[in-house]
């Protein structure tokens, strides 16, 4: 499924002064899928860490935030040496281990070569007194349900999405009824990825 956020992730990867990236969004909008797809398409290796009920990773980050130590633990978890130029580190459900969120400050300051994307509810951080948020040491990407243009692509109507993107409204007017019918479908189905995929598969 095509998501325009993928282009923003690629731009983030190419930045010279890249900071750890936190993807914000409601549940089920596709944050985990987006991170994994980005890793699979843009990197040789991906180290995926889900902090939800992950005692091993919780103990690793609670034991100290020295970057060299953390990388050693992540390498033991992954089973191979982490090449910072060709490996994406994914921290999912990062709010479950507030120390992991705090570690982003140290990755940014002491080891900016490591490429890290995170997702999770930042509301959970407020429930852990004494945990500092890495203000100014991270970047953000807000992810929403599929837009109408993304819905068109998911429905196999790439040409229609390109008409809108290019602003060719004269040609679009010739296919007005198709656009209206698809917009009605979008209103009924909504933009949550799983619902859109199910509808695209069997209507």
C-alpha positions in Angstrom: 0.0 0.0 0.0 1.4 3.4 -1.0 1.8 6.0 1.7 3.1 9.5 1.0 4.9 9.4 4.4 7.4 7.0 2.8 8.8 9.9 0.8 9.3 11.9 3.9 11.1 9.0 5.5 13.4 8.8 2.4 14.2 12.6 2.8 14.9 12.0 6.5 17.4 9.3 5.6 19.3 11.6 3.2 19.7 14.5 5.6 23.2 15.3 6.8 22.1 16.3 10.2 19.6 13.6 10.8 18.1 13.1 14.3 16.2 10.1 15.7 12.7 10.2 14.2 9.5 9.7 16.2 6.3 8.8 14.2 3.2 10.1 15.9 -0.3 9.0 15.1 -3.5 7.2 16.3 -3.6 3.5 16.8 -4.0 1.4 13.7 -3.0 4.1 11.2 0.0 2.0 10.0 3.0 3.2 12.0 4.5 -0.2 12.5 3.9 -1.2 8.9 5.4 2.0 7.6 8.6 1.6 9.7 9.1 -2.1 8.7 8.4 -1.3 5.0 10.9 1.6 5.1 13.5 -0.7 6.6 12.9 -3.5 4.1 13.0 -1.2 1.1 15.8 1.2 2.1 18.3 -0.7 4.2 20.3 -3.9 4.1 19.3 -4.8 7.7 16.5 -3.8 10.1 16.6 -4.3 13.9 13.0 -4.2 15.1 12.5 -3.8 18.8 9.0 -3.9 20.3 9.1 -2.7 23.8 5.7 -4.0 24.7 6.2 -6.7 27.4 9.8 -7.0 26.4 11.6 -7.7 29.6 15.0 -8.2 28.0 15.0 -4.8 26.3 13.5 -3.1 29.4 16.5 -4.4 31.5 19.0 -3.3 28.9 17.8 0.3 28.8 17.1 0.5 32.6 20.7 -0.6 33.2 22.2 2.6 31.7 22.1 4.8 28.6 25.7 4.8 27.5 25.4 4.3 23.7 28.2 1.8 23.3 26.6 -0.4 25.9 23.2 -0.1 24.3 24.5 -1.0 20.8 26.3 -4.0 22.2 23.0 -5.2 23.7 21.1 -4.5 20.5 23.7 -6.5 18.6 23.3 -9.4 21.0 19.6 -9.2 20.5 19.8 -9.0 16.7 22.5 -11.7 16.4 24.9 -9.7 14.2 27.1 -6.5 14.1 25.1 -3.3 13.5 26.4 -1.3 10.6 25.1 2.2 11.2 25.2 3.2 7.5 23.1 0.2 6.4 21.0 -0.7 9.3 17.7 0.8 10.5 16.9 0.6 14.2 13.2 0.5 14.9 11.9 1.2 18.5 8.2 0.3 18.6 5.8 1.0 21.5 8.7 3.1 22.9 6.4 4.6 25.6 6.6 1.2 27.4 10.2 1.8 28.4 10.7 5.5 29.1 14.5 5.0 29.3 14.5 4.0 25.6 12.9 7.3 24.8 15.4 9.2 26.9 18.2 7.3 25.1 17.4 9.1 21.9 19.1 12.2 23.3 22.4 10.3 23.8 22.2 8.7 20.3 21.7 12.1 18.8 24.6 13.7 20.8 27.1 10.8 20.9 26.3 8.5 18.0 24.3 10.4 15.3 25.4 7.9 12.7 22.8 5.4 14.0 19.5 5.7 12.1 16.6 5.3 14.5 12.8 5.5 13.9 10.4 5.2 16.8 6.6 4.9 17.3 4.4 4.9 20.3 2.0 6.9 22.4 3.9 9.8 24.0 1.0 10.2 26.4 2.5 7.2 28.3 5.7 9.2 29.1 3.6 11.5 31.4 2.9 8.4 33.6 6.6 7.9 34.4 7.8 10.7 36.8 11.5 11.5 36.5 11.7 10.6 32.8 13.0 13.4 30.6 11.8 13.9 27.1 14.6 14.5 24.6 13.5 18.0 23.6 15.3 19.3 20.5 17.1 15.9 20.0 14.5 14.2 17.9 12.4 14.9 14.8 8.7 14.1 14.3 6.6 12.7 11.5 2.8 12.8 12.0 1.0 9.8 10.4 -2.7 10.0 9.6 -5.3 7.6 8.0 -5.1 7.3 4.3 -5.9 10.5 2.3 -8.3 10.3 -0.6 -5.3 10.3 -3.0 -3.8 7.3 -1.1 -7.2 5.6 -1.1 -7.3 6.0 -4.9 -3.9 4.3 -5.2 -4.9 1.5 -2.9 -8.0 0.9 -5.1 -5.7 0.5 -8.2 -6.6 4.0 -9.5 -3.1 5.5 -9.7 -4.0 7.5 -12.8 -6.9 9.2 -11.0 -4.6 10.1 -8.0 -2.0 11.5 -10.5 -4.7 13.7 -12.1 -5.4 15.3 -8.7 -1.8 15.6 -7.9 -1.0 17.3 -11.2 -4.0 19.6 -10.9 -5.3 18.6 -14.3 -8.9 19.4 -13.4 -10.1 19.8 -17.0 -9.3 16.1 -17.6 -10.5 15.2 -14.2 -13.9 16.7 -15.0 -14.3 14.2 -17.8 -14.2 11.5 -15.2 -16.3 13.4 -12.7 -18.7 10.5 -11.9 -15.8 8.1 -11.2 -14.3 10.5 -8.8 -17.6 11.0 -7.1 -18.3 7.2 -6.8 -14.8 6.6 -5.4 -15.2 9.5 -2.9 -18.4 8.0 -1.7 -16.6 4.7 -1.1 -13.8 6.6 0.7 -16.4 8.2 3.0 -17.9 4.8 3.8 -14.7 2.8 4.2 -12.6 5.5 5.8 -8.8 5.7 5.7 -7.7 3.1 8.2 -5.2 0.9 6.3 -6.6 -2.5 7.3 -10.2 -1.5 6.3 -9.0 0.0 3.0 -6.9 -3.2 2.2 -9.9 -5.4 3.0 -12.2 -3.4 0.8 -9.6 -3.2 -2.0 -9.2 -7.0 -1.9 -12.9 -8.1 -2.2 -15.0 -4.9 -2.2 
